[in-house]
Amino acid sequence: MISKQHLEQLTQEAERLGASACAVISSKKILVKDDLAALCNGEYTCPNYGLAASCPPSVEGPAEFRKWQSQSKYSITVKIELPTSVMFSDERKGVMQRLHQIVAAVEQKAVATGLSLR
């Protein structure tokens, strides 16, 4: 079983790596919308489609996420605070890459300390 102290260590790691804020939440509180995945490669295809390991087609979609979610008690949210203008500029890709690096490092630390991600 995961301890509160262990979760705090993981959020501190994310903040050390550059996250503006982190929070531990109940995995049950994450709302999974089927139509959100359609935005990636539906009528409109995201210009970054296929570039991130955390996005389609590398992930299995809402049904698989719900299965994972039902097996997980806690999730860690990670926030990088930045001006809105950055998200509408060419800098966006670098910020998203940084976010991915932070999350991947926290996942690696969790696994290294004995936690299962699935």
C-alpha positions as CSV (number, residue, x, y, z in Angstrom):
1,M,0.0,0.0,0.0
2,I,1.2,3.5,-0.8
3,S,1.8,5.9,2.0
4,K,1.1,9.6,2.2
5,Q,4.8,10.2,2.6
6,H,5.6,8.3,-0.6
7,L,3.0,10.4,-2.5
8,E,4.5,13.6,-1.1
9,Q,8.0,12.4,-2.2
10,L,6.6,12.0,-5.8
11,T,5.0,15.4,-5.8
12,Q,8.1,17.0,-4.4
13,E,10.1,15.3,-7.2
14,A,7.8,16.8,-9.8
15,E,8.2,20.3,-8.3
16,R,12.0,19.9,-8.1
17,L,12.0,19.1,-11.8
18,G,10.0,22.2,-12.7
19,A,6.3,21.7,-12.1
20,S,4.6,24.8,-10.8
21,A,2.2,22.8,-8.7
22,C,1.2,19.2,-8.0
23,A,-1.7,17.5,-6.2
24,V,-2.6,14.0,-5.3
25,I,-6.2,13.2,-6.2
26,S,-8.4,10.2,-6.1
27,S,-8.2,8.4,-9.5
28,K,-12.0,8.1,-9.3
29,K,-12.3,11.9,-9.7
30,I,-10.8,11.9,-13.1
31,L,-13.5,12.4,-15.7
32,V,-12.9,10.4,-18.9
33,K,-14.7,11.7,-22.0
34,D,-14.8,9.5,-25.1
35,D,-15.2,12.5,-27.4
36,L,-12.0,14.1,-26.2
37,A,-9.9,11.4,-27.9
38,A,-11.7,12.1,-31.2
39,L,-10.2,15.6,-31.2
40,C,-6.8,13.9,-31.7
41,N,-7.5,12.3,-35.0
42,G,-11.1,12.8,-36.0
43,E,-12.6,15.4,-38.3
44,Y,-9.7,17.6,-37.3
45,T,-6.3,16.0,-36.8
46,C,-4.0,17.6,-34.2
47,P,-0.8,18.8,-35.8
48,N,1.1,16.9,-33.1
49,Y,-0.7,13.6,-33.7
50,G,1.6,10.7,-33.1
51,L,4.5,12.7,-31.6
52,A,3.9,12.1,-27.9
53,A,4.0,8.8,-26.1
54,S,1.1,9.9,-23.9
55,C,-1.2,10.7,-26.9
56,P,-2.9,8.6,-29.6
57,P,-1.9,6.4,-31.3
58,S,0.6,5.4,-28.6
59,V,-2.2,5.1,-26.0
60,E,-5.1,2.8,-26.1
61,G,-8.0,5.3,-25.6
62,P,-10.7,6.0,-23.1
63,A,-11.8,2.4,-22.5
64,E,-8.3,1.3,-21.6
65,F,-7.8,4.4,-19.4
66,R,-11.0,3.6,-17.5
67,K,-9.7,0.0,-16.9
68,W,-6.4,1.4,-15.6
69,Q,-8.3,4.0,-13.5
70,S,-10.4,1.4,-11.8
71,Q,-7.2,-0.3,-10.6
72,S,-5.6,2.8,-9.3
73,K,-6.4,4.6,-6.0
74,Y,-4.4,7.8,-6.5
75,S,-3.2,10.0,-9.3
76,I,-0.8,12.9,-9.3
77,T,-1.7,16.0,-11.3
78,V,1.1,18.2,-12.6
79,K,0.8,21.8,-13.5
80,I,3.3,24.1,-15.4
81,E,2.2,27.7,-15.1
82,L,2.9,29.9,-18.1
83,P,1.3,32.7,-20.1
84,T,-1.6,31.7,-22.3
85,S,0.3,33.3,-25.2
86,V,2.9,30.5,-25.0
87,M,0.3,27.8,-25.5
88,F,-0.6,29.6,-28.8
89,S,2.9,29.9,-30.0
90,D,5.7,27.7,-31.3
91,E,7.0,27.4,-27.7
92,R,4.1,25.1,-26.9
93,K,5.9,22.0,-28.1
94,G,8.9,22.6,-25.8
95,V,6.6,23.1,-22.8
96,M,4.7,19.9,-23.6
97,Q,8.0,18.1,-23.9
98,R,9.1,19.4,-20.5
99,L,5.8,18.3,-19.0
100,H,6.3,14.8,-20.5
101,Q,9.8,14.7,-19.1
102,I,8.6,15.6,-15.6
103,V,5.8,13.0,-15.6
104,A,8.1,10.3,-17.0
105,A,10.7,11.0,-14.3
106,V,8.1,10.8,-11.6
107,E,6.8,7.6,-13.0
108,Q,10.3,6.1,-13.1
109,K,10.8,7.1,-9.4
110,A,7.5,5.5,-8.5
111,V,8.5,2.2,-10.2
112,A,12.0,2.3,-8.7
113,T,10.5,2.5,-5.2
114,G,8.3,-0.5,-5.8
115,L,5.0,1.0,-7.1
116,S,3.2,-0.6,-10.0
117,L,1.8,1.9,-12.6
118,R,-0.8,-0.6,-13.7
